[in-house]
Amino acid sequence: MIDRNGQLGLTQLTLVAAISLLVAKPDGFAQTPGRVQDLRTPAVTAGEPAAGKRVRQVLPAYQGSNVYHLLYLPTDWQPDQKYPVIVEYAGNQYQTSPGTVEGSNLGYGLSGGKGAIWVCMPYVNTQQQRNQQRWWGDIDATVAYCKQTVRTVCQRYGGDPENLFIAGFSRGAIACNFIGLYDDEIAALWRGFICHSHYDGVKQWPYAGSDRRSAANRLRRLGDRPQFISHEKSVAATRDYLAEVMPDGNFTFQTLAGWDHTDTWVLYDIPQRTTLREWFNATCQETR
């Protein structure tokens, strides 16, 4: 309320300040000095896939359901060219994540919208015929959906089967191994892995197979392929875990000091994003 002198009272000032902080920093300290946001994740639009568009697609088996993925073709896309593919999994529905394919940002920030196809993949809830916003839904169906979508993207849109990357934030970071290394067939797809904030096997979660032994069994399918592993505050827990279970693994670790639990850091012109892009470009060029 405003007092007789036209001033806000202390309680109201505190409330206004709190609201201002929420508005100013919706995506992980966006207004921190020295951080320039140079990218905005494109909205989903209707119509057929085209260069620079992010569109909703449904596999034939799920027509009429609420199970779907999002496809983004880069601004420089040409139908007769091959492009790396970034397959991304979202985090759980949480304070800093809607838990949806629409809420994903890593793949777009990594590519800047150029030079790579970006697919936001669902976790499939077969009982309710929708995308799952927390944890895995039907794991077998989720894995099968990924395999079929990757095949389709490579056959129809120029995805390069030799340059497939799996990426994810939070739940999605765990999914890089939990889903991406689920069986030999899906594990064989990937050239590289991008895991931001959490990692399969480091912590026990409320679902079957989250224990270290199960995670270590999945990790055996990784071999010597590279993983880029980042986390806000510290990567120490993941580094220590991997030093124990795969000491000779091909891991690159990146700490994001001062950031919230968010995947929007890739939308900012910061050194850590440059490091990720350099890792991605170098991995694409390596002989497989």
Backbone bond lengths (Angstrom), bond angles and torsions (degrees), N, CA, C in turn:
res aa  C-N    CA-C-N  psi(-1)  N-CA   C-N-CA  omega(-1)  CA-C   N-CA-C  phi
1 M - - - 1.460 - - 1.517 110.62 -
2 I 1.344 117.04 156.75 1.452 122.25 178.33 1.516 108.85 -99.72
3 D 1.373 117.40 130.94 1.455 120.22 -179.19 1.518 110.98 -79.48
4 R 1.312 115.50 -176.34 1.452 120.00 -174.24 1.522 112.79 -65.11
5 N 1.311 117.81 -21.88 1.462 121.72 178.45 1.516 112.45 -90.54
6 G 1.333 115.59 8.49 1.456 119.44 178.81 1.509 113.95 77.81
7 Q 1.358 118.61 19.98 1.453 122.62 -178.22 1.520 110.24 -110.37
8 L 1.323 115.98 149.73 1.458 120.71 174.03 1.515 110.05 -75.14
9 G 1.328 116.31 138.75 1.449 119.90 175.52 1.514 111.48 -71.21
10 L 1.344 116.76 170.17 1.467 121.78 -174.89 1.519 111.60 -61.09
11 T 1.339 116.75 -43.99 1.466 119.57 -179.04 1.519 110.90 -62.48
12 Q 1.341 115.33 -41.87 1.452 119.23 -178.94 1.529 111.49 -69.20
13 L 1.350 115.81 -36.32 1.472 119.08 176.54 1.513 111.14 -61.91
14 T 1.341 115.61 -41.54 1.463 119.72 179.32 1.520 110.42 -62.71
15 L 1.349 115.41 -42.14 1.450 119.82 179.97 1.520 111.67 -65.15
16 V 1.326 116.70 -43.89 1.460 120.51 179.15 1.519 110.92 -62.38
17 A 1.335 116.06 -41.65 1.469 119.41 179.24 1.512 111.02 -61.80
18 A 1.341 116.34 -41.81 1.467 119.79 -179.74 1.514 111.30 -63.85
19 I 1.355 115.06 -43.57 1.467 118.78 178.94 1.517 110.60 -63.28
20 S 1.330 116.80 -40.42 1.464 120.50 179.36 1.505 111.69 -60.45
21 L 1.332 117.07 -39.40 1.457 120.14 178.82 1.516 110.81 -64.84
22 L 1.347 116.20 -41.91 1.459 119.17 -179.98 1.519 111.15 -64.28
23 V 1.324 116.77 -40.18 1.455 120.21 -179.41 1.513 110.82 -69.94
24 A 1.334 116.65 -39.34 1.460 120.54 -175.07 1.507 112.39 -74.09
25 K 1.347 117.09 -26.47 1.456 119.14 -172.15 1.527 111.21 -129.85
26 P 1.321 118.55 62.12 1.456 120.58 -177.51 1.509 113.18 -76.46
27 D 1.309 118.42 -15.48 1.460 119.42 -170.96 1.528 113.21 -129.67
28 G 1.331 117.50 33.80 1.453 118.76 173.87 1.508 112.84 97.29
29 F 1.350 117.29 62.38 1.455 122.28 175.78 1.522 111.66 62.01
30 A 1.321 116.47 49.13 1.468 121.72 -176.15 1.514 112.88 -62.96
31 Q 1.345 117.26 -29.86 1.452 119.46 -173.25 1.527 112.89 -97.39
32 T 1.324 118.44 10.75 1.453 120.61 178.64 1.519 110.24 -60.44
33 P 1.345 117.65 131.54 1.472 119.86 -179.45 1.523 111.96 -54.82
34 G 1.319 115.85 139.98 1.455 120.93 178.81 1.506 114.43 91.13
35 R 1.340 117.46 -8.15 1.462 120.96 178.24 1.520 109.26 -107.00
36 V 1.304 115.58 116.67 1.459 120.91 -177.75 1.522 108.68 -109.16
37 Q 1.323 116.67 119.44 1.458 120.66 176.77 1.522 108.65 -82.22
38 D 1.321 115.79 113.69 1.463 120.51 -178.26 1.522 112.86 -110.41
39 L 1.345 117.26 0.93 1.459 120.80 179.73 1.527 110.73 -133.37
40 R 1.316 115.99 146.60 1.457 122.85 171.65 1.513 107.72 -126.11
41 T 1.307 117.47 124.15 1.465 120.51 -179.64 1.528 109.58 -61.85
42 P 1.322 117.39 127.72 1.466 119.63 -175.74 1.528 112.75 -65.94
43 A 1.310 114.66 145.39 1.461 120.45 176.00 1.521 110.16 -73.11
44 V 1.306 115.95 159.66 1.459 121.57 176.19 1.523 108.70 -79.60
45 T 1.329 116.06 131.65 1.461 121.01 -179.98 1.526 110.01 -121.36
46 A 1.314 114.88 161.86 1.463 120.24 179.57 1.522 110.41 -82.57
47 G 1.321 115.42 165.00 1.452 120.45 175.37 1.505 113.39 105.83
48 E 1.323 114.86 -174.04 1.451 122.26 -178.07 1.526 110.91 -82.09
49 P 1.344 117.07 156.13 1.464 120.13 178.01 1.526 111.36 -59.49
50 A 1.320 115.31 142.04 1.463 122.29 177.69 1.513 108.04 -159.23
51 A 1.310 116.07 163.04 1.462 121.00 -178.91 1.525 110.65 -54.98
52 G 1.333 115.83 128.04 1.450 121.27 177.20 1.509 115.45 81.72
53 K 1.344 118.15 4.47 1.459 121.47 -179.16 1.532 110.87 -107.54
54 R 1.326 115.35 145.48 1.462 122.43 174.34 1.521 106.89 -115.32
55 V 1.334 116.16 112.29 1.461 120.19 -171.60 1.522 111.25 -125.27
56 R 1.316 114.28 156.51 1.462 122.25 178.02 1.522 109.39 -86.64
57 Q 1.336 115.98 134.94 1.455 121.22 176.87 1.525 110.35 -133.50
58 V 1.327 115.17 154.50 1.459 122.15 -179.73 1.519 108.73 -132.41
59 L 1.315 117.48 133.47 1.457 120.24 174.65 1.529 109.59 -67.81
60 P 1.331 118.01 150.41 1.469 120.85 -178.96 1.525 113.58 -52.01
61 A 1.318 117.65 -37.83 1.462 120.49 -177.69 1.525 112.93 -66.95
62 Y 1.330 117.13 -16.57 1.469 120.85 -176.85 1.524 112.54 -115.23
63 Q 1.315 117.92 14.75 1.458 120.42 176.97 1.534 109.89 -57.64
64 G 1.325 115.82 134.26 1.452 120.44 -179.06 1.509 114.22 88.38
65 S 1.329 117.36 -3.49 1.460 121.57 178.90 1.524 109.78 -104.33
66 N 1.334 115.76 -177.54 1.459 121.97 173.92 1.526 111.62 -105.33
67 V 1.317 115.73 27.47 1.460 121.70 172.95 1.523 107.67 -98.99
68 Y 1.338 117.17 122.18 1.462 120.24 -175.89 1.520 110.45 -158.76
69 H 1.320 115.13 163.88 1.463 121.64 173.90 1.520 108.59 -125.47
70 L 1.310 116.52 171.61 1.460 122.35 177.07 1.517 109.40 -116.83
71 L 1.326 115.79 137.42 1.463 122.54 178.88 1.524 109.54 -119.14
72 Y 1.323 115.47 129.64 1.463 121.02 174.62 1.520 108.43 -121.24
73 L 1.323 116.03 123.13 1.463 121.30 173.63 1.522 108.21 -98.58
74 P 1.327 117.95 134.45 1.467 120.53 -174.42 1.523 112.08 -64.10
75 T 1.315 115.19 160.64 1.467 120.70 -177.81 1.523 111.80 -63.30
76 D 1.333 117.60 -24.06 1.464 120.98 179.35 1.526 112.21 -99.14
77 W 1.331 117.36 19.06 1.472 121.22 -175.91 1.528 111.19 -67.49
78 Q 1.337 114.17 136.21 1.462 122.88 173.86 1.524 108.10 -131.22
79 P 1.325 118.73 138.67 1.465 120.82 -173.01 1.524 114.70 -64.99
80 D 1.316 118.49 -17.49 1.462 120.40 -177.90 1.524 112.63 -104.21
81 Q 1.335 117.58 14.93 1.457 122.11 -178.26 1.532 110.94 -113.24
82 K 1.346 115.57 162.69 1.456 121.87 175.91 1.529 109.49 -106.66
83 Y 1.345 115.69 143.26 1.456 120.99 -177.38 1.530 110.39 -136.68
84 P 1.329 117.05 142.28 1.470 118.46 169.26 1.524 109.90 -57.74
85 V 1.315 116.14 152.72 1.462 121.58 179.64 1.525 108.90 -121.23
86 I 1.324 116.09 128.39 1.461 122.27 174.65 1.525 107.57 -105.96
87 V 1.313 116.63 113.42 1.465 122.82 178.05 1.520 107.73 -98.92
88 E 1.323 116.85 118.32 1.466 120.47 -172.96 1.518 111.92 -116.36
89 Y 1.348 114.15 141.16 1.461 122.43 173.46 1.521 110.10 -115.71
90 A 1.327 115.79 137.24 1.462 122.08 -175.97 1.521 111.79 -81.50
91 G 1.329 114.40 163.36 1.452 121.01 172.49 1.514 111.54 -75.49
92 N 1.327 116.10 174.94 1.454 121.01 171.87 1.523 110.50 -65.09
93 Q 1.316 116.37 157.76 1.457 120.26 170.34 1.529 107.67 -63.41
94 Y 1.336 115.49 119.99 1.467 121.29 -170.96 1.523 108.00 -157.25
95 Q 1.320 116.42 178.55 1.468 121.29 -177.85 1.522 112.77 -53.66
96 T 1.322 117.31 -40.15 1.465 121.03 -176.12 1.518 112.53 -109.16
97 S 1.332 117.27 14.38 1.458 120.43 -179.82 1.518 109.96 -149.85
98 P 1.325 118.59 129.66 1.467 120.38 176.72 1.521 113.17 -75.61
99 G 1.348 117.07 -11.35 1.459 120.04 179.82 1.512 113.85 75.33
100 T 1.334 116.86 21.12 1.464 121.33 -173.93 1.524 111.28 -121.73
101 V 1.324 115.67 162.67 1.460 119.52 174.88 1.527 110.57 -63.18
102 E 1.331 116.78 -34.56 1.467 120.85 -179.86 1.532 111.86 -64.91
103 G 1.334 117.26 -28.28 1.462 121.04 -175.28 1.505 115.13 -86.13
104 S 1.305 118.50 5.84 1.465 121.78 -178.10 1.526 111.32 -83.54
105 N 1.348 115.71 148.14 1.467 120.90 -175.47 1.525 115.23 -135.48
106 L 1.322 118.24 -20.11 1.467 120.56 -169.76 1.522 113.03 -57.58
107 G 1.325 116.36 -49.29 1.462 120.00 -175.36 1.505 113.30 -62.84
108 Y 1.339 116.17 -37.22 1.459 118.73 179.66 1.527 111.18 -71.98
109 G 1.320 116.66 -42.29 1.457 119.01 178.16 1.508 112.64 -64.83
110 L 1.319 116.23 -35.29 1.456 120.72 178.78 1.522 111.52 -63.94
111 S 1.319 116.93 -46.13 1.470 120.75 -175.53 1.518 113.38 -89.30
112 G 1.343 116.44 -21.77 1.454 119.12 -172.11 1.516 112.77 67.39
113 G 1.335 115.90 15.98 1.459 120.56 178.97 1.515 114.73 86.10
114 K 1.337 117.28 5.49 1.460 121.04 -177.29 1.538 110.32 -128.32
115 G 1.317 115.05 147.77 1.461 120.37 166.89 1.503 116.94 76.72
116 A 1.327 118.92 -0.78 1.461 120.50 -179.56 1.524 109.61 -151.85
117 I 1.324 115.75 144.45 1.460 122.34 172.68 1.519 108.11 -84.46
118 W 1.311 115.85 141.04 1.470 121.16 -177.45 1.521 109.04 -123.86
119 V 1.335 115.94 125.57 1.460 121.86 179.36 1.520 109.02 -122.48
120 C 1.337 116.84 125.23 1.461 121.63 174.65 1.523 107.59 -99.30
121 M 1.329 115.72 114.20 1.457 122.29 -167.39 1.529 110.92 -99.66
122 P 1.344 118.36 143.29 1.465 120.66 -179.77 1.520 112.88 -87.81
123 Y 1.318 114.67 158.71 1.462 122.74 159.81 1.531 104.78 -94.58
124 V 1.306 117.58 128.62 1.466 121.09 -167.22 1.529 111.48 -96.42
125 N 1.317 115.87 121.42 1.457 122.72 171.20 1.525 107.17 -96.86
126 T 1.330 116.96 99.94 1.467 120.59 -175.17 1.520 112.33 -73.45
127 Q 1.328 118.21 -31.70 1.462 120.55 -178.79 1.524 111.50 -65.75
128 Q 1.328 116.62 -44.18 1.463 120.67 -178.34 1.527 112.63 -99.24
129 Q 1.342 116.28 -0.59 1.466 121.54 177.35 1.529 112.10 53.56
130 R 1.323 114.32 54.22 1.455 120.53 -179.86 1.521 109.34 -150.63
131 N 1.332 115.45 170.50 1.457 120.63 172.62 1.526 109.46 -75.36
132 Q 1.316 115.36 137.55 1.466 121.67 -177.95 1.522 109.66 -86.97
133 Q 1.345 117.08 130.11 1.457 120.65 -177.26 1.515 113.80 -95.30
134 R 1.328 117.22 -14.40 1.470 120.56 175.44 1.525 108.61 -132.69
135 W 1.319 114.79 129.16 1.459 124.10 -178.71 1.519 112.60 55.08
136 W 1.337 118.46 -144.37 1.460 119.01 -155.12 1.515 116.40 -101.78
137 G 1.311 119.77 -20.31 1.461 118.39 -171.11 1.521 109.32 67.41
138 D 1.316 116.71 -136.30 1.465 122.53 176.36 1.527 107.50 -89.00
139 I 1.312 116.93 109.28 1.467 120.92 -172.46 1.529 111.02 -63.70
140 D 1.315 117.36 -45.60 1.464 119.69 -179.54 1.522 111.24 -61.15
141 A 1.337 116.72 -41.00 1.456 120.40 178.87 1.527 111.42 -67.61
142 T 1.331 116.17 -37.50 1.464 120.81 178.13 1.523 111.06 -63.23
143 V 1.322 116.16 -44.45 1.466 120.90 178.45 1.528 110.40 -64.43
144 A 1.331 117.03 -44.67 1.466 120.77 -179.78 1.525 111.06 -63.21
145 Y 1.332 117.22 -39.18 1.465 120.71 178.90 1.525 110.11 -61.89
146 C 1.314 116.26 -42.27 1.471 120.17 179.03 1.519 111.13 -62.38
147 K 1.309 117.68 -48.16 1.465 121.01 -178.72 1.534 111.30 -57.91
148 Q 1.327 116.48 -46.93 1.458 120.30 -177.61 1.520 111.39 -67.15
149 T 1.320 117.25 -40.67 1.461 120.50 -179.53 1.518 111.06 -65.14
150 V 1.318 117.42 -42.27 1.464 120.82 178.07 1.526 110.60 -60.81
151 R 1.328 116.83 -43.27 1.469 120.00 177.71 1.524 110.69 -59.60
152 T 1.314 115.83 -44.92 1.463 120.53 -178.13 1.525 111.25 -64.36
153 V 1.319 116.78 -43.76 1.465 120.63 -179.52 1.531 110.73 -62.97
154 C 1.297 116.89 -38.66 1.462 120.06 179.00 1.529 111.50 -70.87
155 Q 1.315 117.48 -38.96 1.466 121.18 -177.80 1.522 113.01 -74.40
156 R 1.329 117.62 -37.42 1.466 120.84 -171.19 1.528 114.46 -102.02
157 Y 1.319 117.01 -27.26 1.462 118.40 -169.36 1.525 114.10 -123.69
158 G 1.313 116.74 10.32 1.449 119.49 175.13 1.509 115.46 82.76
159 G 1.317 116.91 19.70 1.453 118.72 173.36 1.513 110.94 -63.32
160 D 1.318 116.60 135.35 1.455 122.04 -178.26 1.519 109.90 -88.24
161 P 1.336 119.28 110.52 1.462 120.93 -177.76 1.520 113.66 -64.16
162 E 1.337 116.71 -14.20 1.465 120.35 176.97 1.526 112.07 -89.88
163 N 1.321 116.87 -4.95 1.464 120.86 -178.98 1.522 110.89 -135.24
164 L 1.332 115.10 61.95 1.456 122.04 177.26 1.531 109.12 -103.20
165 F 1.321 115.98 128.93 1.458 122.06 179.69 1.524 109.11 -121.08
166 I 1.318 116.17 142.71 1.452 121.41 173.82 1.527 107.91 -112.42
167 A 1.330 115.73 134.11 1.461 121.45 -175.37 1.515 109.44 -137.43
168 G 1.330 116.09 157.35 1.448 118.44 176.25 1.510 112.73 -173.54
169 F 1.328 113.92 157.56 1.456 123.26 179.35 1.520 109.74 -115.65
170 S 1.339 116.95 131.78 1.456 123.61 175.12 1.532 110.48 60.21
171 R 1.342 119.43 -112.73 1.469 119.91 172.23 1.524 110.09 -51.74
172 G 1.336 116.33 -39.16 1.457 120.49 -179.86 1.508 113.27 -66.69
173 A 1.341 117.20 -31.88 1.465 120.15 175.96 1.523 110.23 -65.82
174 I 1.325 116.10 -40.17 1.465 120.24 175.16 1.528 109.59 -65.50
175 A 1.324 116.13 -37.23 1.463 120.93 -179.06 1.519 112.73 -62.69
176 C 1.321 118.10 -26.12 1.467 119.87 179.57 1.525 111.16 -53.28
177 N 1.333 116.46 -38.23 1.463 120.17 176.01 1.521 112.01 -99.00
178 F 1.340 117.09 -40.92 1.467 119.87 -175.66 1.526 111.17 -63.57
179 I 1.324 116.84 -40.94 1.466 121.80 176.05 1.531 110.33 -95.37
180 G 1.330 116.92 -46.93 1.462 121.50 -173.58 1.508 115.02 -67.33
181 L 1.334 117.48 -21.36 1.466 121.84 176.89 1.530 110.80 -119.15
182 Y 1.309 116.10 26.01 1.468 121.14 -173.59 1.522 112.36 -64.40
183 D 1.333 116.36 -41.32 1.464 120.17 176.12 1.529 108.31 -143.51
184 D 1.319 115.93 173.46 1.465 119.68 -174.81 1.524 112.32 -63.03
185 E 1.328 117.21 -34.49 1.468 120.59 -176.40 1.521 111.55 -67.53
186 I 1.317 117.62 -49.64 1.459 118.86 -178.78 1.525 110.82 -72.33
187 A 1.323 116.89 -33.43 1.465 120.00 179.52 1.519 111.79 -62.34
188 A 1.333 116.81 -32.33 1.462 120.66 -177.01 1.529 112.80 -72.00
189 L 1.329 118.20 -13.14 1.459 120.73 -176.04 1.520 113.29 -68.44
190 W 1.323 117.54 -35.82 1.459 120.80 -158.61 1.518 114.59 -91.73
191 R 1.311 114.16 137.17 1.466 120.61 170.27 1.522 110.83 -86.75
192 G 1.335 116.66 -36.95 1.454 120.07 -178.61 1.514 111.86 -151.72
193 F 1.336 115.57 165.83 1.461 123.34 -174.30 1.522 108.65 -132.14
194 I 1.343 116.75 137.83 1.463 121.93 178.60 1.524 107.39 -125.79
195 C 1.326 116.04 109.33 1.464 122.21 -172.77 1.527 109.04 -116.90
196 H 1.320 117.40 108.56 1.466 119.89 179.60 1.522 111.81 -111.48
197 S 1.324 115.25 117.02 1.467 123.46 171.34 1.525 111.44 72.94
198 H 1.317 115.31 90.18 1.473 128.70 -177.44 1.533 109.66 100.78
199 Y 1.342 113.06 163.44 1.462 119.15 -176.69 1.519 108.38 -160.27
200 D 1.306 116.11 138.28 1.458 123.45 -178.37 1.527 111.15 -57.17
201 G 1.341 116.59 121.66 1.455 121.73 175.47 1.506 115.36 100.29
202 V 1.317 118.15 -16.43 1.472 120.48 -177.86 1.522 110.79 -72.43
203 K 1.322 117.32 -35.68 1.459 122.98 -175.73 1.513 109.76 -134.30
204 Q 1.344 116.22 144.75 1.460 120.91 175.50 1.530 108.84 -78.46
205 W 1.342 116.58 128.31 1.458 122.14 179.92 1.527 109.68 -117.12
206 P 1.334 118.41 168.05 1.471 120.41 -173.96 1.524 113.82 -82.06
207 Y 1.317 116.96 56.99 1.456 120.99 173.37 1.528 108.54 -154.03
208 A 1.304 116.44 155.32 1.460 121.37 -179.29 1.525 110.11 -66.02
209 G 1.324 116.17 138.23 1.458 120.98 177.26 1.508 114.64 90.99
210 S 1.318 118.44 6.99 1.464 119.90 178.65 1.519 112.69 -86.98
211 D 1.331 117.24 -3.86 1.457 121.31 -178.69 1.526 111.03 -70.63
212 R 1.309 116.12 161.67 1.466 121.69 -174.82 1.526 112.44 -63.98
213 R 1.301 117.11 -37.72 1.468 118.76 -178.94 1.522 110.87 -63.70
214 S 1.331 117.33 -45.77 1.467 120.78 178.95 1.521 111.12 -63.46
215 A 1.340 115.76 -42.50 1.456 119.97 179.85 1.522 111.40 -64.37
216 A 1.317 116.78 -40.21 1.464 120.44 179.37 1.521 111.19 -65.16
217 N 1.334 117.13 -35.18 1.464 120.50 176.22 1.525 111.17 -64.23
218 R 1.329 116.98 -40.70 1.465 119.96 176.24 1.528 110.54 -64.76
219 L 1.314 116.06 -40.80 1.463 121.25 -175.17 1.521 112.12 -62.81
220 R 1.322 117.32 -24.58 1.464 119.89 178.23 1.526 111.70 -60.53
221 R 1.315 117.10 -25.54 1.469 120.45 179.70 1.531 112.08 -75.49
222 L 1.311 117.59 -10.23 1.464 120.59 -178.64 1.518 112.03 -70.74
223 G 1.315 116.77 -40.03 1.463 120.02 -176.27 1.524 111.06 66.30
224 D 1.328 116.20 -137.15 1.464 120.03 -177.06 1.533 112.75 -100.46
225 R 1.327 117.14 14.45 1.465 119.66 -179.22 1.530 110.76 -71.51
226 P 1.335 117.03 151.45 1.465 120.31 -172.23 1.528 113.58 -83.32
227 Q 1.312 114.38 147.00 1.451 122.02 172.05 1.530 109.49 -128.96
228 F 1.329 115.69 133.88 1.471 122.09 172.61 1.514 106.32 -100.32
229 I 1.334 116.69 118.87 1.464 121.95 -172.65 1.522 108.56 -121.50
230 S 1.325 116.12 119.46 1.459 120.59 -179.46 1.524 110.07 -128.54
231 H 1.320 114.73 160.13 1.463 120.26 -179.50 1.516 108.69 -161.96
232 E 1.334 115.91 144.95 1.451 118.88 171.29 1.534 109.25 -68.22
233 K 1.303 116.42 148.13 1.468 125.05 177.30 1.521 112.80 71.98
234 S 1.332 118.48 -60.32 1.462 119.36 -174.61 1.524 111.31 -160.84
235 V 1.328 115.55 145.51 1.467 121.10 173.03 1.527 110.93 -106.48
236 A 1.328 116.47 11.61 1.464 121.01 -172.02 1.521 112.29 -59.51
237 A 1.330 118.04 -43.00 1.467 120.00 -177.00 1.522 111.15 -62.27
238 T 1.313 117.16 -42.90 1.462 120.73 178.84 1.520 110.80 -69.63
239 R 1.318 117.05 -41.25 1.464 120.30 178.89 1.527 110.80 -60.49
240 D 1.335 116.75 -43.67 1.464 120.54 -179.82 1.529 110.98 -65.48
241 Y 1.334 116.60 -40.83 1.461 120.40 179.09 1.530 111.07 -61.69
242 L 1.324 116.60 -46.26 1.461 120.54 -177.65 1.524 111.89 -71.21
243 A 1.310 116.97 -30.48 1.470 119.68 175.40 1.522 110.53 -63.28
244 E 1.319 116.10 -28.30 1.461 121.18 179.18 1.515 112.43 -82.42
245 V 1.351 117.54 -46.56 1.466 120.26 -171.12 1.526 113.53 -94.96
246 M 1.341 118.27 -24.13 1.465 121.32 178.95 1.528 109.48 -148.29
247 P 1.316 117.25 70.43 1.469 120.56 -173.66 1.525 114.26 -64.22
248 D 1.322 117.70 -22.05 1.464 120.62 -178.87 1.529 112.53 -102.04
249 G 1.329 117.31 16.84 1.455 120.98 -178.00 1.521 112.93 -70.11
250 N 1.312 114.57 161.77 1.467 121.96 -177.73 1.539 108.56 -97.04
251 F 1.328 116.48 80.80 1.453 122.30 -172.55 1.517 111.51 -117.46
252 T 1.332 115.63 136.94 1.459 123.17 171.82 1.517 107.69 -115.63
253 F 1.326 117.34 125.68 1.463 121.68 -175.91 1.526 110.41 -109.36
254 Q 1.338 115.53 139.63 1.467 121.19 -179.39 1.530 109.55 -139.95
255 T 1.327 116.05 122.37 1.464 121.37 174.74 1.526 109.92 -94.05
256 L 1.331 116.28 140.27 1.469 121.52 175.19 1.525 108.55 -115.31
257 A 1.318 115.57 84.06 1.456 120.73 -179.37 1.525 110.40 -67.71
258 G 1.339 116.11 136.93 1.454 120.85 175.17 1.509 115.66 85.92
259 W 1.325 117.58 3.39 1.464 120.50 179.67 1.520 110.98 -103.15
260 D 1.311 115.06 150.64 1.452 122.26 173.90 1.535 108.82 -75.52
261 H 1.328 115.59 179.19 1.466 122.28 175.88 1.528 107.72 -78.35
262 T 1.328 116.64 89.05 1.461 121.67 -171.75 1.517 110.16 -154.46
263 D 1.334 115.56 155.15 1.469 120.04 174.93 1.521 111.83 -101.85
264 T 1.327 117.62 5.50 1.460 120.26 -175.60 1.528 113.52 -80.91
265 W 1.317 117.91 -2.58 1.465 120.03 179.08 1.524 112.09 -60.39
266 V 1.334 117.22 -26.07 1.468 120.32 -179.28 1.522 112.28 -73.11
267 L 1.317 117.93 -7.80 1.459 121.45 177.52 1.526 111.76 -88.83
268 Y 1.329 116.42 5.01 1.453 121.99 -176.62 1.525 111.04 -116.91
269 D 1.302 114.76 146.95 1.463 121.72 179.22 1.526 108.37 -81.60
270 I 1.330 115.70 84.01 1.460 122.17 -177.66 1.529 109.19 -129.06
271 P 1.324 118.05 157.66 1.473 120.90 -177.52 1.520 113.65 -59.11
272 Q 1.342 116.86 -33.41 1.467 118.99 -178.37 1.525 111.77 -65.37
273 R 1.320 116.74 -34.90 1.466 119.31 176.61 1.523 110.26 -68.48
274 T 1.318 117.08 -39.14 1.463 120.48 176.53 1.521 110.37 -59.30
275 T 1.334 116.63 -42.73 1.464 120.94 178.32 1.519 110.91 -61.40
276 L 1.338 117.08 -43.92 1.468 120.65 178.54 1.515 111.35 -62.26
277 R 1.326 117.37 -44.03 1.462 120.31 179.70 1.529 111.61 -64.32
278 E 1.308 117.32 -39.42 1.467 120.39 177.91 1.527 110.25 -64.31
279 W 1.327 116.54 -41.23 1.468 120.59 177.20 1.534 109.96 -61.85
280 F 1.317 117.26 -45.26 1.455 122.03 -179.48 1.522 111.34 -61.20
281 N 1.323 117.51 -48.67 1.453 121.21 -178.81 1.532 111.85 -63.57
282 A 1.324 115.88 -40.93 1.468 119.97 179.19 1.525 110.56 -65.98
283 T 1.343 116.96 -39.40 1.461 120.42 -179.78 1.516 111.26 -66.81
284 C 1.321 116.93 -39.03 1.478 120.26 176.88 1.511 112.00 -60.39
285 Q 1.309 117.26 -32.33 1.463 121.71 -175.27 1.527 113.77 -88.67
286 E 1.323 116.80 -10.70 1.460 119.39 -179.60 1.522 110.55 -68.57
287 T 1.317 115.98 148.50 1.464 121.43 174.61 1.506 108.96 -76.09
288 R 1.326 114.73 128.35 1.468 119.09 -177.09 1.512 110.50 -92.03
